[in-house]
Amino acid sequence: MSYKITVIGIFVLSYIGIIIFSRKKTYFAGIGALLLIMSYGLFEHPPAVELLRFVTNAINWNVLGIFMGTLLIADAFIESEVPVLIAHGLVNRSRSVGMAMLAVCVLTSLLSAFIENVATVLIVAPIAMAIARRHGMSPVPFMVGLAVSSNLQGTATLIGDPPSMILAGYMKLNFNQFFVLGGKPGIFFAVQVGALISFYILYLFFRRYEEPVMSPSKPSVRSWFPTVVILLMILLLALSSLIDPDFSFLGGIVCMALGILCTPWLCRTRGIGVWRLIRRLDFETALFLASIFVLVGSLAEAGLMDDIALLVQKFLGSDRFLIYTFFVWFSVLMSAFIDNVPYITAMLPVAKIISQNLGVSPYLFSFGLLIGSCLGGNITPVGAAANVVSVSMLKREGYHVSFTEFARIGLPFTLSATVGSYLFVWFLWR
């Protein structure tokens, strides 16, 4: 059996396990990564140093550093109660329940540009629940709106969501280049175009809730320190391109350092020790990311990325608009049902190879992949972690959310956001 066939077999079995047994996805990804490392050693017979180089090069340590650091910073921001205070202010200024919930959804979207999506939902969900409870309404449409809103803006910045971090790591994009890249508006502005359209869709859903809003009690801020840390992180990431233009190490160091800076404050606020805080961090997702990097790195090592790129071109030809459309809408379809992290990690090298073959900007197809894979998760209750969390919170309150009930909001929201971003990227980067 050849090395290439072995890699394909292990990779396919690992992905089937990830898709079918999503709750155990880290186990399947980790076992698959270990088997591929062993296969590389058995078939290629590299020296130990070369095997170590293969593993360390496959894993993007900068992305992992950004992910772990922002987890700590977001945790501190949640504990500070500042996001809840901002949401309270928006609700107080709204003329109706529907407009209050729309304002909270917009806030959720903006927060998720800088904070992980699940954390964003956990910040604002109690407010949505309280508003619905005070007015005797079902919180289901409000919670679905929060979930899809959180997934939208995570695409817009480098630190918003793991797929954005993966794109930045692979394409060597720094924080600033999500806003302006090569003198053109970056992916941030493409997402804002989609956001304007999709929030109009939410407005149509929420405008029928015309009752005057009864605001929950005003929260008290514990500390402004985490807010200062977040602003410092954004500033340092913006300046890091001067030292690390290839986005190879500094972003992870900045986020980890600021995360460590937040640790004493978090421990004191929660009344727990450092080790207990560390044990509560999401190491499982970090291990999942590292394993996916190895899985996809093995495909590249075996030369399979070129084979996949040639196969796509064989069926779609050389029409760049057709290929771009395929990347966007196929990504929407796939990420509606499977985890977008392994999907985008696997497809980015394919997009880059096809871009080189056609002589087009590498950002056209890669931006299309990011838009489709991040927004497609909004269609179904299992398409994104934020959706799963929202549905779980509703279940605990006694509300069951069916597939069709979620899709009634998620599908038009996704289609409108994707169409706007899709056309924006095409006309600027074709």
MONORJO-V403319 format. One record per residue. N is the residue number from 1. RES is the residue in three letters. D_FIRST is the distance of its C-alpha to the first C-alpha in Angstrom with 2 decimals. Layout:
n->[N | N]
res->[RES | RES]
d_first->[D_FIRST | D_FIRST]
This chain:
n->[1 | 2 | 3 | 4 | 5 | 6 | 7 | 8 | 9 | 10 | 11 | 12 | 13 | 14 | 15 | 16 | 17 | 18 | 19 | 20 | 21 | 22 | 23 | 24 | 25 | 26 | 27 | 28 | 29 | 30 | 31 | 32 | 33 | 34 | 35 | 36 | 37 | 38 | 39 | 40 | 41 | 42 | 43 | 44 | 45 | 46 | 47 | 48 | 49 | 50 | 51 | 52 | 53 | 54 | 55 | 56 | 57 | 58 | 59 | 60 | 61 | 62 | 63 | 64 | 65 | 66 | 67 | 68 | 69 | 70 | 71 | 72 | 73 | 74 | 75 | 76 | 77 | 78 | 79 | 80 | 81 | 82 | 83 | 84 | 85 | 86 | 87 | 88 | 89 | 90 | 91 | 92 | 93 | 94 | 95 | 96 | 97 | 98 | 99 | 100 | 101 | 102 | 103 | 104 | 105 | 106 | 107 | 108 | 109 | 110 | 111 | 112 | 113 | 114 | 115 | 116 | 117 | 118 | 119 | 120 | 121 | 122 | 123 | 124 | 125 | 126 | 127 | 128 | 129 | 130 | 131 | 132 | 133 | 134 | 135 | 136 | 137 | 138 | 139 | 140 | 141 | 142 | 143 | 144 | 145 | 146 | 147 | 148 | 149 | 150 | 151 | 152 | 153 | 154 | 155 | 156 | 157 | 158 | 159 | 160 | 161 | 162 | 163 | 164 | 165 | 166 | 167 | 168 | 169 | 170 | 171 | 172 | 173 | 174 | 175 | 176 | 177 | 178 | 179 | 180 | 181 | 182 | 183 | 184 | 185 | 186 | 187 | 188 | 189 | 190 | 191 | 192 | 193 | 194 | 195 | 196 | 197 | 198 | 199 | 200 | 201 | 202 | 203 | 204 | 205 | 206 | 207 | 208 | 209 | 210 | 211 | 212 | 213 | 214 | 215 | 216 | 217 | 218 | 219 | 220 | 221 | 222 | 223 | 224 | 225 | 226 | 227 | 228 | 229 | 230 | 231 | 232 | 233 | 234 | 235 | 236 | 237 | 238 | 239 | 240 | 241 | 242 | 243 | 244 | 245 | 246 | 247 | 248 | 249 | 250 | 251 | 252 | 253 | 254 | 255 | 256 | 257 | 258 | 259 | 260 | 261 | 262 | 263 | 264 | 265 | 266 | 267 | 268 | 269 | 270 | 271 | 272 | 273 | 274 | 275 | 276 | 277 | 278 | 279 | 280 | 281 | 282 | 283 | 284 | 285 | 286 | 287 | 288 | 289 | 290 | 291 | 292 | 293 | 294 | 295 | 296 | 297 | 298 | 299 | 300 | 301 | 302 | 303 | 304 | 305 | 306 | 307 | 308 | 309 | 310 | 311 | 312 | 313 | 314 | 315 | 316 | 317 | 318 | 319 | 320 | 321 | 322 | 323 | 324 | 325 | 326 | 327 | 328 | 329 | 330 | 331 | 332 | 333 | 334 | 335 | 336 | 337 | 338 | 339 | 340 | 341 | 342 | 343 | 344 | 345 | 346 | 347 | 348 | 349 | 350 | 351 | 352 | 353 | 354 | 355 | 356 | 357 | 358 | 359 | 360 | 361 | 362 | 363 | 364 | 365 | 366 | 367 | 368 | 369 | 370 | 371 | 372 | 373 | 374 | 375 | 376 | 377 | 378 | 379 | 380 | 381 | 382 | 383 | 384 | 385 | 386 | 387 | 388 | 389 | 390 | 391 | 392 | 393 | 394 | 395 | 396 | 397 | 398 | 399 | 400 | 401 | 402 | 403 | 404 | 405 | 406 | 407 | 408 | 409 | 410 | 411 | 412 | 413 | 414 | 415 | 416 | 417 | 418 | 419 | 420 | 421 | 422 | 423 | 424 | 425 | 426 | 427 | 428 | 429 | 430]
res->[MET | SER | TYR | LYS | ILE | THR | VAL | ILE | GLY | ILE | PHE | VAL | LEU | SER | TYR | ILE | GLY | ILE | ILE | ILE | PHE | SER | ARG | LYS | LYS | THR | TYR | PHE | ALA | GLY | ILE | GLY | ALA | LEU | LEU | LEU | ILE | MET | SER | TYR | GLY | LEU | PHE | GLU | HIS | PRO | PRO | ALA | VAL | GLU | LEU | LEU | ARG | PHE | VAL | THR | ASN | ALA | ILE | ASN | TRP | ASN | VAL | LEU | GLY | ILE | PHE | MET | GLY | THR | LEU | LEU | ILE | ALA | ASP | ALA | PHE | ILE | GLU | SER | GLU | VAL | PRO | VAL | LEU | ILE | ALA | HIS | GLY | LEU | VAL | ASN | ARG | SER | ARG | SER | VAL | GLY | MET | ALA | MET | LEU | ALA | VAL | CYS | VAL | LEU | THR | SER | LEU | LEU | SER | ALA | PHE | ILE | GLU | ASN | VAL | ALA | THR | VAL | LEU | ILE | VAL | ALA | PRO | ILE | ALA | MET | ALA | ILE | ALA | ARG | ARG | HIS | GLY | MET | SER | PRO | VAL | PRO | PHE | MET | VAL | GLY | LEU | ALA | VAL | SER | SER | ASN | LEU | GLN | GLY | THR | ALA | THR | LEU | ILE | GLY | ASP | PRO | PRO | SER | MET | ILE | LEU | ALA | GLY | TYR | MET | LYS | LEU | ASN | PHE | ASN | GLN | PHE | PHE | VAL | LEU | GLY | GLY | LYS | PRO | GLY | ILE | PHE | PHE | ALA | VAL | GLN | VAL | GLY | ALA | LEU | ILE | SER | PHE | TYR | ILE | LEU | TYR | LEU | PHE | PHE | ARG | ARG | TYR | GLU | GLU | PRO | VAL | MET | SER | PRO | SER | LYS | PRO | SER | VAL | ARG | SER | TRP | PHE | PRO | THR | VAL | VAL | ILE | LEU | LEU | MET | ILE | LEU | LEU | LEU | ALA | LEU | SER | SER | LEU | ILE | ASP | PRO | ASP | PHE | SER | PHE | LEU | GLY | GLY | ILE | VAL | CYS | MET | ALA | LEU | GLY | ILE | LEU | CYS | THR | PRO | TRP | LEU | CYS | ARG | THR | ARG | GLY | ILE | GLY | VAL | TRP | ARG | LEU | ILE | ARG | ARG | LEU | ASP | PHE | GLU | THR | ALA | LEU | PHE | LEU | ALA | SER | ILE | PHE | VAL | LEU | VAL | GLY | SER | LEU | ALA | GLU | ALA | GLY | LEU | MET | ASP | ASP | ILE | ALA | LEU | LEU | VAL | GLN | LYS | PHE | LEU | GLY | SER | ASP | ARG | PHE | LEU | ILE | TYR | THR | PHE | PHE | VAL | TRP | PHE | SER | VAL | LEU | MET | SER | ALA | PHE | ILE | ASP | ASN | VAL | PRO | TYR | ILE | THR | ALA | MET | LEU | PRO | VAL | ALA | LYS | ILE | ILE | SER | GLN | ASN | LEU | GLY | VAL | SER | PRO | TYR | LEU | PHE | SER | PHE | GLY | LEU | LEU | ILE | GLY | SER | CYS | LEU | GLY | GLY | ASN | ILE | THR | PRO | VAL | GLY | ALA | ALA | ALA | ASN | VAL | VAL | SER | VAL | SER | MET | LEU | LYS | ARG | GLU | GLY | TYR | HIS | VAL | SER | PHE | THR | GLU | PHE | ALA | ARG | ILE | GLY | LEU | PRO | PHE | THR | LEU | SER | ALA | THR | VAL | GLY | SER | TYR | LEU | PHE | VAL | TRP | PHE | LEU | TRP | ARG]
d_first->[0.00 | 3.82 | 6.74 | 8.47 | 6.72 | 6.86 | 10.35 | 11.36 | 10.73 | 12.64 | 15.14 | 16.00 | 16.47 | 18.56 | 20.68 | 21.29 | 22.55 | 24.67 | 26.21 | 26.95 | 27.96 | 29.72 | 31.84 | 28.84 | 26.98 | 27.14 | 25.35 | 22.39 | 22.32 | 22.73 | 20.07 | 17.56 | 18.73 | 18.44 | 14.83 | 14.02 | 16.21 | 14.49 | 11.00 | 12.89 | 14.40 | 11.49 | 9.41 | 12.68 | 14.99 | 18.00 | 21.43 | 22.76 | 25.05 | 22.37 | 20.41 | 23.79 | 24.52 | 21.41 | 22.53 | 26.21 | 25.80 | 23.72 | 26.52 | 29.76 | 32.33 | 35.22 | 34.38 | 34.06 | 37.41 | 39.08 | 37.81 | 39.00 | 42.25 | 43.24 | 42.68 | 45.44 | 47.69 | 47.38 | 48.11 | 51.27 | 52.28 | 52.09 | 54.21 | 56.79 | 57.80 | 58.22 | 55.94 | 57.94 | 61.17 | 60.02 | 59.04 | 62.42 | 64.21 | 62.42 | 63.25 | 66.90 | 67.20 | 65.83 | 68.30 | 66.37 | 63.60 | 61.30 | 61.91 | 61.48 | 58.03 | 57.14 | 58.26 | 56.15 | 53.08 | 53.75 | 54.12 | 50.83 | 49.13 | 50.72 | 49.91 | 46.23 | 46.06 | 46.43 | 45.48 | 42.34 | 42.77 | 42.87 | 45.42 | 47.48 | 47.65 | 48.70 | 51.46 | 53.12 | 52.32 | 55.30 | 57.61 | 56.37 | 56.71 | 60.22 | 61.42 | 60.23 | 61.78 | 65.11 | 65.43 | 64.25 | 61.29 | 57.70 | 55.48 | 52.49 | 52.96 | 53.77 | 50.70 | 48.41 | 50.13 | 49.50 | 45.78 | 45.18 | 47.49 | 45.61 | 42.31 | 44.04 | 45.21 | 42.22 | 40.69 | 43.64 | 43.34 | 40.83 | 41.65 | 42.03 | 38.60 | 35.04 | 33.76 | 36.61 | 35.72 | 32.07 | 33.35 | 35.79 | 33.26 | 30.80 | 33.58 | 35.75 | 38.67 | 41.47 | 43.86 | 46.40 | 44.00 | 43.53 | 47.22 | 47.68 | 44.94 | 45.85 | 49.35 | 48.22 | 48.28 | 44.97 | 43.03 | 45.84 | 48.28 | 45.88 | 45.61 | 49.41 | 49.91 | 47.69 | 49.51 | 52.91 | 51.95 | 50.15 | 53.01 | 55.39 | 53.35 | 53.83 | 57.50 | 57.85 | 56.41 | 58.54 | 61.85 | 63.09 | 63.36 | 66.82 | 68.27 | 69.60 | 67.20 | 68.15 | 66.35 | 65.00 | 66.82 | 66.26 | 63.80 | 64.68 | 62.45 | 61.41 | 60.66 | 60.04 | 57.95 | 54.48 | 55.65 | 56.60 | 53.16 | 51.43 | 53.71 | 53.05 | 49.28 | 49.63 | 51.92 | 49.70 | 46.57 | 48.64 | 49.79 | 46.44 | 45.44 | 48.11 | 46.27 | 42.63 | 42.39 | 38.56 | 38.45 | 36.32 | 38.14 | 41.74 | 41.39 | 39.55 | 42.11 | 45.02 | 43.85 | 42.99 | 46.35 | 48.31 | 46.47 | 47.50 | 51.00 | 51.16 | 50.09 | 53.59 | 55.20 | 52.70 | 53.16 | 56.93 | 57.03 | 54.91 | 56.38 | 53.08 | 51.61 | 48.99 | 46.26 | 46.90 | 46.65 | 43.37 | 41.91 | 42.85 | 40.83 | 37.80 | 35.15 | 32.81 | 32.67 | 32.30 | 29.26 | 27.88 | 28.47 | 26.84 | 23.69 | 23.56 | 23.98 | 20.89 | 18.83 | 20.07 | 19.95 | 16.18 | 16.05 | 18.43 | 16.65 | 13.48 | 16.03 | 15.77 | 19.52 | 20.43 | 18.36 | 20.19 | 23.46 | 23.18 | 22.53 | 25.64 | 27.69 | 26.71 | 28.24 | 31.09 | 32.03 | 33.90 | 36.62 | 36.67 | 38.83 | 36.48 | 33.46 | 35.58 | 36.75 | 33.22 | 32.25 | 35.42 | 35.65 | 32.00 | 32.07 | 35.24 | 33.67 | 30.49 | 32.43 | 34.95 | 32.47 | 29.78 | 30.09 | 30.78 | 29.47 | 25.69 | 26.43 | 28.46 | 26.27 | 23.31 | 25.59 | 27.74 | 25.33 | 24.88 | 28.70 | 29.20 | 26.95 | 28.75 | 32.06 | 31.37 | 30.38 | 33.60 | 35.78 | 37.09 | 37.87 | 34.80 | 37.01 | 37.53 | 34.12 | 33.55 | 37.00 | 36.29 | 33.17 | 35.24 | 38.09 | 36.05 | 33.80 | 36.80 | 39.35 | 37.25 | 37.19 | 40.93 | 40.68 | 39.74 | 40.70 | 37.06 | 36.11 | 37.17 | 38.01 | 41.66 | 41.87 | 40.57 | 43.10 | 45.93 | 45.28 | 45.07 | 48.39 | 50.00 | 48.79 | 50.47 | 53.66 | 53.47 | 52.17 | 49.21 | 47.48 | 45.80 | 43.05 | 45.68 | 48.22 | 45.91 | 44.74 | 48.41 | 48.74 | 45.15 | 44.37 | 47.44 | 47.20 | 43.57 | 44.24 | 47.35 | 45.85 | 42.74 | 44.79 | 47.11 | 44.46 | 42.30 | 45.27 | 46.45 | 43.15 | 42.89 | 46.45 | 46.18 | 42.69 | 41.97]
